[in-house]
Amino acid sequence: MAMTLKVYEVTREGLTRIVRQETEVVPLAQPEASHRLPACECPQCKAPAR
């Protein structure tokens, strides 16, 4: 399965320009460790499961 990606830049005034033209990309099956977000550390997520 492929995805299409197009990158835009929008100024505060609302002007839009294309930074990168539309291109087809293939999603990774498993993201690299360096691309993963850290675990959430908020009190709700850190609370033990009931």
Secondary structure, DSSP 8 states (H G I E B T S, - for coil): --EEEEEEEE-TT--EEEEEEEEEE---SS--GGGS-----SHHHHS---
